[in-house]
Amino acid sequence: MRNSDHKVTGIRVLDIAEESAKTIEAMFSKVVAEINMQKTPIIDVRVTDNHCFLLLGEKKTETIK
């Protein structure tokens, strides 16, 4: 996913190493619910073997010159 039209304002990291799929799903759902309550858009999700990264942000606003 290309994020050139978004500005990253935060990141949430989940340590998913040695967790079961059911546990990862519960952790992910809880974090997404928390982020949605803050009304912060999730602009991307990246996953490695050990971590899940949720990039938080907002649309870039264009400045008028």
PDB file of N, H, CA, C and O in Angstrom:
ATOM      1  N   MET A   1       0.852  -1.174   0.000  1.00  0.00           N
ATOM      2  CA  MET A   1       0.000   0.000   0.000  1.00  0.00           C
ATOM      3  C   MET A   1       0.894   1.233   0.000  1.00  0.00           C
ATOM      4  O   MET A   1       1.857   1.309   0.763  1.00  0.00           O
ATOM      5  N   ARG A   2       0.581   2.170  -0.834  1.00  0.00           N
ATOM      6  H   ARG A   2      -0.201   2.108  -1.454  1.00  0.00           H
ATOM      7  CA  ARG A   2       1.340   3.406  -0.919  1.00  0.00           C
ATOM      8  C   ARG A   2       0.686   4.453  -0.034  1.00  0.00           C
ATOM      9  O   ARG A   2      -0.521   4.674  -0.125  1.00  0.00           O
ATOM     10  N   ASN A   3       1.461   5.094   0.812  1.00  0.00           N
ATOM     11  H   ASN A   3       2.442   4.915   0.886  1.00  0.00           H
ATOM     12  CA  ASN A   3       0.923   6.024   1.795  1.00  0.00           C
ATOM     13  C   ASN A   3       1.238   7.473   1.480  1.00  0.00           C
ATOM     14  O   ASN A   3       1.227   8.302   2.390  1.00  0.00           O
ATOM     15  N   SER A   4       1.516   7.812   0.236  1.00  0.00           N
ATOM     16  H   SER A   4       1.525   7.138  -0.503  1.00  0.00           H
ATOM     17  CA  SER A   4       1.940   9.167  -0.096  1.00  0.00           C
ATOM     18  C   SER A   4       0.861  10.212   0.157  1.00  0.00           C
ATOM     19  O   SER A   4       1.179  11.392   0.305  1.00  0.00           O
ATOM     20  N   ASP A   5      -0.402   9.813   0.211  1.00  0.00           N
ATOM     21  H   ASP A   5      -0.661   8.854   0.090  1.00  0.00           H
ATOM     22  CA  ASP A   5      -1.459  10.783   0.477  1.00  0.00           C
ATOM     23  C   ASP A   5      -1.860  10.809   1.957  1.00  0.00           C
ATOM     24  O   ASP A   5      -2.849  11.444   2.326  1.00  0.00           O
ATOM     25  N   HIS A   6      -1.091  10.117   2.797  1.00  0.00           N
ATOM     26  H   HIS A   6      -0.288   9.602   2.498  1.00  0.00           H
ATOM     27  CA  HIS A   6      -1.351  10.088   4.233  1.00  0.00           C
ATOM     28  C   HIS A   6      -0.121  10.535   5.017  1.00  0.00           C
ATOM     29  O   HIS A   6       1.017  10.377   4.576  1.00  0.00           O
ATOM     30  N   LYS A   7      -0.387  11.093   6.181  1.00  0.00           N
ATOM     31  H   LYS A   7      -1.312  11.222   6.540  1.00  0.00           H
ATOM     32  CA  LYS A   7       0.680  11.473   7.101  1.00  0.00           C
ATOM     33  C   LYS A   7       0.594  10.537   8.305  1.00  0.00           C
ATOM     34  O   LYS A   7      -0.446  10.464   8.960  1.00  0.00           O
ATOM     35  N   VAL A   8       1.679   9.820   8.599  1.00  0.00           N
ATOM     36  H   VAL A   8       2.523   9.879   8.067  1.00  0.00           H
ATOM     37  CA  VAL A   8       1.702   8.911   9.733  1.00  0.00           C
ATOM     38  C   VAL A   8       1.801   9.738  11.006  1.00  0.00           C
ATOM     39  O   VAL A   8       2.701  10.565  11.155  1.00  0.00           O
ATOM     40  N   THR A   9       0.854   9.503  11.932  1.00  0.00           N
ATOM     41  H   THR A   9       0.123   8.831  11.810  1.00  0.00           H
ATOM     42  CA  THR A   9       0.828  10.245  13.188  1.00  0.00           C
ATOM     43  C   THR A   9       1.082   9.352  14.395  1.00  0.00           C
ATOM     44  O   THR A   9       1.248   9.843  15.512  1.00  0.00           O
ATOM     45  N   GLY A  10       1.111   8.051  14.174  1.00  0.00           N
ATOM     46  H   GLY A  10       0.976   7.652  13.267  1.00  0.00           H
ATOM     47  CA  GLY A  10       1.353   7.135  15.281  1.00  0.00           C
ATOM     48  C   GLY A  10       1.502   5.714  14.796  1.00  0.00           C
ATOM     49  O   GLY A  10       1.270   5.413  13.625  1.00  0.00           O
ATOM     50  N   ILE A  11       1.891   4.845  15.707  1.00  0.00           N
ATOM     51  H   ILE A  11       2.079   5.089  16.658  1.00  0.00           H
ATOM     52  CA  ILE A  11       2.059   3.433  15.369  1.00  0.00           C
ATOM     53  C   ILE A  11       1.712   2.612  16.596  1.00  0.00           C
ATOM     54  O   ILE A  11       2.024   2.999  17.722  1.00  0.00           O
ATOM     55  N   ARG A  12       1.074   1.492  16.377  1.00  0.00           N
ATOM     56  H   ARG A  12       0.820   1.178  15.462  1.00  0.00           H
ATOM     57  CA  ARG A  12       0.816   0.510  17.442  1.00  0.00           C
ATOM     58  C   ARG A  12       1.506  -0.771  17.012  1.00  0.00           C
ATOM     59  O   ARG A  12       1.427  -1.159  15.846  1.00  0.00           O
ATOM     60  N   VAL A  13       2.175  -1.427  17.934  1.00  0.00           N
ATOM     61  H   VAL A  13       2.239  -1.112  18.881  1.00  0.00           H
ATOM     62  CA  VAL A  13       2.912  -2.654  17.639  1.00  0.00           C
ATOM     63  C   VAL A  13       2.397  -3.760  18.542  1.00  0.00           C
ATOM     64  O   VAL A  13       2.303  -3.597  19.758  1.00  0.00           O
ATOM     65  N   LEU A  14       2.067  -4.883  17.929  1.00  0.00           N
ATOM     66  H   LEU A  14       2.143  -5.015  16.941  1.00  0.00           H
ATOM     67  CA  LEU A  14       1.656  -6.061  18.680  1.00  0.00           C
ATOM     68  C   LEU A  14       2.746  -7.115  18.559  1.00  0.00           C
ATOM     69  O   LEU A  14       3.212  -7.411  17.459  1.00  0.00           O
ATOM     70  N   ASP A  15       3.149  -7.677  19.686  1.00  0.00           N
ATOM     71  H   ASP A  15       2.770  -7.437  20.579  1.00  0.00           H
ATOM     72  CA  ASP A  15       4.123  -8.768  19.692  1.00  0.00           C
ATOM     73  C   ASP A  15       3.330 -10.070  19.533  1.00  0.00           C
ATOM     74  O   ASP A  15       2.643 -10.502  20.458  1.00  0.00           O
ATOM     75  N   ILE A  16       3.431 -10.684  18.364  1.00  0.00           N
ATOM     76  H   ILE A  16       3.990 -10.333  17.612  1.00  0.00           H
ATOM     77  CA  ILE A  16       2.642 -11.876  18.071  1.00  0.00           C
ATOM     78  C   ILE A  16       3.487 -13.150  18.085  1.00  0.00           C
ATOM     79  O   ILE A  16       3.007 -14.219  17.710  1.00  0.00           O
ATOM     80  N   ALA A  17       4.744 -13.037  18.515  1.00  0.00           N
ATOM     81  H   ALA A  17       5.134 -12.168  18.820  1.00  0.00           H
ATOM     82  CA  ALA A  17       5.627 -14.193  18.558  1.00  0.00           C
ATOM     83  C   ALA A  17       5.062 -15.235  19.524  1.00  0.00           C
ATOM     84  O   ALA A  17       4.661 -14.912  20.642  1.00  0.00           O
ATOM     85  N   GLU A  18       5.038 -16.458  19.083  1.00  0.00           N
ATOM     86  H   GLU A  18       5.364 -16.720  18.174  1.00  0.00           H
ATOM     87  CA  GLU A  18       4.625 -17.606  19.893  1.00  0.00           C
ATOM     88  C   GLU A  18       3.195 -17.508  20.412  1.00  0.00           C
ATOM     89  O   GLU A  18       2.875 -18.106  21.439  1.00  0.00           O
ATOM     90  N   GLU A  19       2.334 -16.773  19.731  1.00  0.00           N
ATOM     91  H   GLU A  19       2.593 -16.287  18.897  1.00  0.00           H
ATOM     92  CA  GLU A  19       0.921 -16.680  20.111  1.00  0.00           C
ATOM     93  C   GLU A  19       0.087 -17.517  19.157  1.00  0.00           C
ATOM     94  O   GLU A  19       0.450 -17.698  17.995  1.00  0.00           O
ATOM     95  N   SER A  20      -1.019 -18.019  19.649  1.00  0.00           N
ATOM     96  H   SER A  20      -1.314 -17.872  20.593  1.00  0.00           H
ATOM     97  CA  SER A  20      -1.928 -18.784  18.789  1.00  0.00           C
ATOM     98  C   SER A  20      -2.722 -17.828  17.912  1.00  0.00           C
ATOM     99  O   SER A  20      -2.821 -16.636  18.202  1.00  0.00           O
ATOM    100  N   ALA A  21      -3.282 -18.362  16.845  1.00  0.00           N
ATOM    101  H   ALA A  21      -3.202 -19.330  16.610  1.00  0.00           H
ATOM    102  CA  ALA A  21      -4.078 -17.530  15.936  1.00  0.00           C
ATOM    103  C   ALA A  21      -5.249 -16.889  16.663  1.00  0.00           C
ATOM    104  O   ALA A  21      -5.575 -15.730  16.408  1.00  0.00           O
ATOM    105  N   LYS A  22      -5.885 -17.628  17.562  1.00  0.00           N
ATOM    106  H   LYS A  22      -5.620 -18.569  17.769  1.00  0.00           H
ATOM    107  CA  LYS A  22      -7.030 -17.097  18.307  1.00  0.00           C
ATOM    108  C   LYS A  22      -6.598 -15.933  19.210  1.00  0.00           C
ATOM    109  O   LYS A  22      -7.316 -14.939  19.319  1.00  0.00           O
ATOM    110  N   THR A  23      -5.439 -16.051  19.854  1.00  0.00           N
ATOM    111  H   THR A  23      -4.856 -16.859  19.766  1.00  0.00           H
ATOM    112  CA  THR A  23      -4.929 -14.987  20.716  1.00  0.00           C
ATOM    113  C   THR A  23      -4.566 -13.751  19.898  1.00  0.00           C
ATOM    114  O   THR A  23      -4.854 -12.625  20.305  1.00  0.00           O
ATOM    115  N   ILE A  24      -3.932 -13.966  18.741  1.00  0.00           N
ATOM    116  H   ILE A  24      -3.699 -14.880  18.410  1.00  0.00           H
ATOM    117  CA  ILE A  24      -3.571 -12.839  17.867  1.00  0.00           C
ATOM    118  C   ILE A  24      -4.825 -12.111  17.407  1.00  0.00           C
ATOM    119  O   ILE A  24      -4.869 -10.881  17.398  1.00  0.00           O
ATOM    120  N   GLU A  25      -5.840 -12.870  17.026  1.00  0.00           N
ATOM    121  H   GLU A  25      -5.805 -13.870  17.034  1.00  0.00           H
ATOM    122  CA  GLU A  25      -7.102 -12.261  16.588  1.00  0.00           C
ATOM    123  C   GLU A  25      -7.729 -11.432  17.704  1.00  0.00           C
ATOM    124  O   GLU A  25      -8.228 -10.336  17.448  1.00  0.00           O
ATOM    125  N   ALA A  26      -7.713 -11.931  18.925  1.00  0.00           N
ATOM    126  H   ALA A  26      -7.308 -12.821  19.133  1.00  0.00           H
ATOM    127  CA  ALA A  26      -8.285 -11.193  20.057  1.00  0.00           C
ATOM    128  C   ALA A  26      -7.484  -9.923  20.333  1.00  0.00           C
ATOM    129  O   ALA A  26      -8.067  -8.862  20.557  1.00  0.00           O
ATOM    130  N   MET A  27      -6.150 -10.022  20.320  1.00  0.00           N
ATOM    131  H   MET A  27      -5.677 -10.884  20.138  1.00  0.00           H
ATOM    132  CA  MET A  27      -5.301  -8.848  20.545  1.00  0.00           C
ATOM    133  C   MET A  27      -5.549  -7.800  19.470  1.00  0.00           C
ATOM    134  O   MET A  27      -5.707  -6.618  19.775  1.00  0.00           O
ATOM    135  N   PHE A  28      -5.583  -8.229  18.218  1.00  0.00           N
ATOM    136  H   PHE A  28      -5.455  -9.190  17.970  1.00  0.00           H
ATOM    137  CA  PHE A  28      -5.778  -7.312  17.097  1.00  0.00           C
ATOM    138  C   PHE A  28      -7.141  -6.626  17.197  1.00  0.00           C
ATOM    139  O   PHE A  28      -7.245  -5.413  17.016  1.00  0.00           O
ATOM    140  N   SER A  29      -8.172  -7.399  17.484  1.00  0.00           N
ATOM    141  H   SER A  29      -8.087  -8.384  17.632  1.00  0.00           H
ATOM    142  CA  SER A  29      -9.525  -6.834  17.599  1.00  0.00           C
ATOM    143  C   SER A  29      -9.608  -5.805  18.715  1.00  0.00           C
ATOM    144  O   SER A  29     -10.257  -4.771  18.561  1.00  0.00           O
ATOM    145  N   LYS A  30      -8.949  -6.085  19.845  1.00  0.00           N
ATOM    146  H   LYS A  30      -8.422  -6.925  19.970  1.00  0.00           H
ATOM    147  CA  LYS A  30      -8.965  -5.145  20.971  1.00  0.00           C
ATOM    148  C   LYS A  30      -8.280  -3.836  20.596  1.00  0.00           C
ATOM    149  O   LYS A  30      -8.786  -2.756  20.902  1.00  0.00           O
ATOM    150  N   VAL A  31      -7.131  -3.931  19.934  1.00  0.00           N
ATOM    151  H   VAL A  31      -6.719  -4.808  19.685  1.00  0.00           H
ATOM    152  CA  VAL A  31      -6.399  -2.725  19.540  1.00  0.00           C
ATOM    153  C   VAL A  31      -7.192  -1.918  18.515  1.00  0.00           C
ATOM    154  O   VAL A  31      -7.259  -0.693  18.607  1.00  0.00           O
ATOM    155  N   VAL A  32      -7.786  -2.594  17.547  1.00  0.00           N
ATOM    156  H   VAL A  32      -7.732  -3.590  17.472  1.00  0.00           H
ATOM    157  CA  VAL A  32      -8.590  -1.896  16.536  1.00  0.00           C
ATOM    158  C   VAL A  32      -9.775  -1.182  17.197  1.00  0.00           C
ATOM    159  O   VAL A  32     -10.101  -0.055  16.824  1.00  0.00           O
ATOM    160  N   ALA A  33     -10.409  -1.818  18.157  1.00  0.00           N
ATOM    161  H   ALA A  33     -10.145  -2.734  18.460  1.00  0.00           H
ATOM    162  CA  ALA A  33     -11.522  -1.180  18.865  1.00  0.00           C
ATOM    163  C   ALA A  33     -11.054   0.071  19.607  1.00  0.00           C
ATOM    164  O   ALA A  33     -11.730   1.099  19.585  1.00  0.00           O
ATOM    165  N   GLU A  34      -9.898  -0.018  20.262  1.00  0.00           N
ATOM    166  H   GLU A  34      -9.349  -0.854  20.280  1.00  0.00           H
ATOM    167  CA  GLU A  34      -9.346   1.146  20.970  1.00  0.00           C
ATOM    168  C   GLU A  34      -9.048   2.288  20.000  1.00  0.00           C
ATOM    169  O   GLU A  34      -9.355   3.447  20.279  1.00  0.00           O
ATOM    170  N   ILE A  35      -8.450   1.950  18.863  1.00  0.00           N
ATOM    171  H   ILE A  35      -8.201   1.009  18.636  1.00  0.00           H
ATOM    172  CA  ILE A  35      -8.104   2.963  17.867  1.00  0.00           C
ATOM    173  C   ILE A  35      -9.364   3.596  17.287  1.00  0.00           C
ATOM    174  O   ILE A  35      -9.408   4.808  17.076  1.00  0.00           O
ATOM    175  N   ASN A  36     -10.381   2.789  17.032  1.00  0.00           N
ATOM    176  H   ASN A  36     -10.345   1.805  17.204  1.00  0.00           H
ATOM    177  CA  ASN A  36     -11.637   3.327  16.498  1.00  0.00           C
ATOM    178  C   ASN A  36     -12.317   4.266  17.487  1.00  0.00           C
ATOM    179  O   ASN A  36     -12.947   5.240  17.076  1.00  0.00           O
ATOM    180  N   MET A  37     -12.198   3.985  18.795  1.00  0.00           N
ATOM    181  H   MET A  37     -11.687   3.193  19.129  1.00  0.00           H
ATOM    182  CA  MET A  37     -12.789   4.877  19.804  1.00  0.00           C
ATOM    183  C   MET A  37     -12.090   6.233  19.800  1.00  0.00           C
ATOM    184  O   MET A  37     -12.699   7.252  20.125  1.00  0.00           O
ATOM    185  N   GLN A  38     -10.806   6.243  19.430  1.00  0.00           N
ATOM    186  H   GLN A  38     -10.311   5.415  19.166  1.00  0.00           H
ATOM    187  CA  GLN A  38     -10.051   7.495  19.348  1.00  0.00           C
ATOM    188  C   GLN A  38     -10.288   8.210  18.023  1.00  0.00           C
ATOM    189  O   GLN A  38      -9.812   9.326  17.815  1.00  0.00           O
ATOM    190  N   LYS A  39     -11.029   7.557  17.128  1.00  0.00           N
ATOM    191  H   LYS A  39     -11.416   6.651  17.297  1.00  0.00           H
ATOM    192  CA  LYS A  39     -11.346   8.098  15.798  1.00  0.00           C
ATOM    193  C   LYS A  39     -10.079   8.424  15.006  1.00  0.00           C
ATOM    194  O   LYS A  39     -10.011   9.426  14.294  1.00  0.00           O
ATOM    195  N   THR A  40      -9.069   7.546  15.150  1.00  0.00           N
ATOM    196  H   THR A  40      -9.123   6.732  15.729  1.00  0.00           H
ATOM    197  CA  THR A  40      -7.819   7.686  14.408  1.00  0.00           C
ATOM    198  C   THR A  40      -7.818   6.646  13.298  1.00  0.00           C
ATOM    199  O   THR A  40      -7.955   5.457  13.584  1.00  0.00           O
ATOM    200  N   PRO A  41      -7.668   7.051  12.049  1.00  0.00           N
ATOM    201  CA  PRO A  41      -7.669   6.087  10.958  1.00  0.00           C
ATOM    202  C   PRO A  41      -6.425   5.185  10.963  1.00  0.00           C
ATOM    203  O   PRO A  41      -5.313   5.643  11.226  1.00  0.00           O
ATOM    204  N   ILE A  42      -6.631   3.925  10.675  1.00  0.00           N
ATOM    205  H   ILE A  42      -7.534   3.553  10.461  1.00  0.00           H
ATOM    206  CA  ILE A  42      -5.534   2.994  10.442  1.00  0.00           C
ATOM    207  C   ILE A  42      -5.236   3.073   8.951  1.00  0.00           C
ATOM    208  O   ILE A  42      -6.089   2.741   8.128  1.00  0.00           O
ATOM    209  N   ILE A  43      -4.030   3.511   8.601  1.00  0.00           N
ATOM    210  H   ILE A  43      -3.337   3.780   9.270  1.00  0.00           H
ATOM    211  CA  ILE A  43      -3.722   3.705   7.187  1.00  0.00           C
ATOM    212  C   ILE A  43      -2.987   2.523   6.575  1.00  0.00           C
ATOM    213  O   ILE A  43      -2.921   2.397   5.352  1.00  0.00           O
ATOM    214  N   ASP A  44      -2.429   1.647   7.427  1.00  0.00           N
ATOM    215  H   ASP A  44      -2.483   1.750   8.420  1.00  0.00           H
ATOM    216  CA  ASP A  44      -1.741   0.471   6.893  1.00  0.00           C
ATOM    217  C   ASP A  44      -1.493  -0.518   8.022  1.00  0.00           C
ATOM    218  O   ASP A  44      -1.414  -0.139   9.191  1.00  0.00           O
ATOM    219  N   VAL A  45      -1.371  -1.786   7.659  1.00  0.00           N
ATOM    220  H   VAL A  45      -1.435  -2.093   6.710  1.00  0.00           H
ATOM    221  CA  VAL A  45      -1.019  -2.847   8.598  1.00  0.00           C
ATOM    222  C   VAL A  45       0.111  -3.634   7.965  1.00  0.00           C
ATOM    223  O   VAL A  45       0.013  -4.075   6.820  1.00  0.00           O
ATOM    224  N   ARG A  46       1.182  -3.804   8.718  1.00  0.00           N
ATOM    225  H   ARG A  46       1.262  -3.446   9.648  1.00  0.00           H
ATOM    226  CA  ARG A  46       2.335  -4.580   8.258  1.00  0.00           C
ATOM    227  C   ARG A  46       2.573  -5.706   9.244  1.00  0.00           C
ATOM    228  O   ARG A  46       2.445  -5.506  10.452  1.00  0.00           O
ATOM    229  N   VAL A  47       2.917  -6.889   8.750  1.00  0.00           N
ATOM    230  H   VAL A  47       3.021  -7.051   7.769  1.00  0.00           H
ATOM    231  CA  VAL A  47       3.110  -8.050   9.611  1.00  0.00           C
ATOM    232  C   VAL A  47       4.447  -8.706   9.305  1.00  0.00           C
ATOM    233  O   VAL A  47       4.803  -8.910   8.144  1.00  0.00           O
ATOM    234  N   THR A  48       5.189  -9.037  10.373  1.00  0.00           N
ATOM    235  H   THR A  48       4.899  -8.872  11.316  1.00  0.00           H
ATOM    236  CA  THR A  48       6.407  -9.830  10.260  1.00  0.00           C
ATOM    237  C   THR A  48       6.164 -11.137  11.012  1.00  0.00           C
ATOM    238  O   THR A  48       5.059 -11.385  11.493  1.00  0.00           O
ATOM    239  N   ASP A  49       7.180 -11.955  11.110  1.00  0.00           N
ATOM    240  H   ASP A  49       8.078 -11.753  10.719  1.00  0.00           H
ATOM    241  CA  ASP A  49       7.029 -13.204  11.851  1.00  0.00           C
ATOM    242  C   ASP A  49       6.695 -12.969  13.317  1.00  0.00           C
ATOM    243  O   ASP A  49       5.988 -13.772  13.926  1.00  0.00           O
ATOM    244  N   ASN A  50       7.189 -11.891  13.884  1.00  0.00           N
ATOM    245  H   ASN A  50       7.764 -11.239  13.389  1.00  0.00           H
ATOM    246  CA  ASN A  50       7.059 -11.660  15.318  1.00  0.00           C
ATOM    247  C   ASN A  50       6.189 -10.469  15.715  1.00  0.00           C
ATOM    248  O   ASN A  50       5.794 -10.356  16.875  1.00  0.00           O
ATOM    249  N   HIS A  51       5.884  -9.577  14.766  1.00  0.00           N
ATOM    250  H   HIS A  51       6.205  -9.668  13.823  1.00  0.00           H
ATOM    251  CA  HIS A  51       5.175  -8.350  15.122  1.00  0.00           C
ATOM    252  C   HIS A  51       4.112  -7.989  14.089  1.00  0.00           C
ATOM    253  O   HIS A  51       4.185  -8.372  12.922  1.00  0.00           O
ATOM    254  N   CYS A  52       3.134  -7.243  14.562  1.00  0.00           N
ATOM    255  H   CYS A  52       3.075  -6.932  15.511  1.00  0.00           H
ATOM    256  CA  CYS A  52       2.103  -6.661  13.703  1.00  0.00           C
ATOM    257  C   CYS A  52       2.144  -5.155  13.963  1.00  0.00           C
ATOM    258  O   CYS A  52       1.995  -4.713  15.103  1.00  0.00           O
ATOM    259  N   PHE A  53       2.345  -4.377  12.910  1.00  0.00           N
ATOM    260  H   PHE A  53       2.466  -4.736  11.985  1.00  0.00           H
ATOM    261  CA  PHE A  53       2.457  -2.921  13.011  1.00  0.00           C
ATOM    262  C   PHE A  53       1.215  -2.284  12.405  1.00  0.00           C
ATOM    263  O   PHE A  53       0.877  -2.550  11.251  1.00  0.00           O
ATOM    264  N   LEU A  54       0.544  -1.457  13.167  1.00  0.00           N
ATOM    265  H   LEU A  54       0.818  -1.241  14.104  1.00  0.00           H
ATOM    266  CA  LEU A  54      -0.599  -0.700  12.673  1.00  0.00           C
ATOM    267  C   LEU A  54      -0.163   0.749  12.553  1.00  0.00           C
ATOM    268  O   LEU A  54       0.136   1.396  13.557  1.00  0.00           O
ATOM    269  N   LEU A  55      -0.125   1.263  11.330  1.00  0.00           N
ATOM    270  H   LEU A  55      -0.368   0.738  10.514  1.00  0.00           H
ATOM    271  CA  LEU A  55       0.261   2.656  11.099  1.00  0.00           C
ATOM    272  C   LEU A  55      -0.990   3.527  11.179  1.00  0.00           C
ATOM    273  O   LEU A  55      -1.978   3.286  10.485  1.00  0.00           O
ATOM    274  N   LEU A  56      -0.931   4.522  12.021  1.00  0.00           N
ATOM    275  H   LEU A  56      -0.129   4.718  12.586  1.00  0.00           H
ATOM    276  CA  LEU A  56      -2.063   5.417  12.240  1.00  0.00           C
ATOM    277  C   LEU A  56      -1.765   6.744  11.581  1.00  0.00           C
ATOM    278  O   LEU A  56      -0.610   7.166  11.515  1.00  0.00           O
ATOM    279  N   GLY A  57      -2.798   7.402  11.095  1.00  0.00           N
ATOM    280  H   GLY A  57      -3.736   7.059  11.149  1.00  0.00           H
ATOM    281  CA  GLY A  57      -2.527   8.672  10.442  1.00  0.00           C
ATOM    282  C   GLY A  57      -3.755   9.429  10.035  1.00  0.00           C
ATOM    283  O   GLY A  57      -4.863   9.227  10.532  1.00  0.00           O
ATOM    284  N   GLU A  58      -3.498  10.304   9.110  1.00  0.00           N
ATOM    285  H   GLU A  58      -2.598  10.468   8.707  1.00  0.00           H
ATOM    286  CA  GLU A  58      -4.558  11.159   8.585  1.00  0.00           C
ATOM    287  C   GLU A  58      -4.203  11.548   7.166  1.00  0.00           C
ATOM    288  O   GLU A  58      -3.046  11.457   6.755  1.00  0.00           O
ATOM    289  N   LYS A  59      -5.198  11.979   6.428  1.00  0.00           N
ATOM    290  H   LYS A  59      -6.137  12.054   6.763  1.00  0.00           H
ATOM    291  CA  LYS A  59      -4.950  12.451   5.075  1.00  0.00           C
ATOM    292  C   LYS A  59      -4.145  13.741   5.133  1.00  0.00           C
ATOM    293  O   LYS A  59      -4.381  14.601   5.981  1.00  0.00           O
ATOM    294  N   LYS A  60      -3.203  13.858   4.226  1.00  0.00           N
ATOM    295  H   LYS A  60      -3.011  13.159   3.536  1.00  0.00           H
ATOM    296  CA  LYS A  60      -2.441  15.097   4.147  1.00  0.00           C
ATOM    297  C   LYS A  60      -3.345  16.205   3.654  1.00  0.00           C
ATOM    298  O   LYS A  60      -4.159  16.005   2.753  1.00  0.00           O
ATOM    299  N   THR A  61      -3.197  17.369   4.251  1.00  0.00           N
ATOM    300  H   THR A  61      -2.535  17.531   4.983  1.00  0.00           H
ATOM    301  CA  THR A  61      -3.972  18.519   3.781  1.00  0.00           C
ATOM    302  C   THR A  61      -3.082  19.321   2.846  1.00  0.00           C
ATOM    303  O   THR A  61      -1.892  19.504   3.103  1.00  0.00           O
ATOM    304  N   GLU A  62      -3.659  19.783   1.790  1.00  0.00           N
ATOM    305  H   GLU A  62      -4.625  19.634   1.582  1.00  0.00           H
ATOM    306  CA  GLU A  62      -2.902  20.565   0.812  1.00  0.00           C
ATOM    307  C   GLU A  62      -2.878  22.011   1.274  1.00  0.00           C
ATOM    308  O   GLU A  62      -3.894  22.555   1.705  1.00  0.00           O
ATOM    309  N   THR A  63      -1.730  22.615   1.182  1.00  0.00           N
ATOM    310  H   THR A  63      -0.904  22.173   0.831  1.00  0.00           H
ATOM    311  CA  THR A  63      -1.614  24.037   1.527  1.00  0.00           C
ATOM    312  C   THR A  63      -1.797  24.874   0.273  1.00  0.00           C
ATOM    313  O   THR A  63      -1.306  24.528  -0.802  1.00  0.00           O
ATOM    314  N   ILE A  64      -2.499  25.962   0.427  1.00  0.00           N
ATOM    315  H   ILE A  64      -2.898  26.243   1.300  1.00  0.00           H
ATOM    316  CA  ILE A  64      -2.746  26.863  -0.696  1.00  0.00           C
ATOM    317  C   ILE A  64      -1.652  27.919  -0.704  1.00  0.00           C
ATOM    318  O   ILE A  64      -1.405  28.567   0.313  1.00  0.00           O
ATOM    319  N   LYS A  65      -0.994  28.094  -1.847  1.00  0.00           N
ATOM    320  H   LYS A  65      -1.194  27.567  -2.673  1.00  0.00           H
ATOM    321  CA  LYS A  65       0.087  29.075  -1.948  1.00  0.00           C
ATOM    322  C   LYS A  65      -0.393  30.334  -2.606  1.00  0.00           C
ATOM    323  O   LYS A  65       0.381  31.276  -2.777  1.00  0.00           O
TER     324      LYS A  65
END
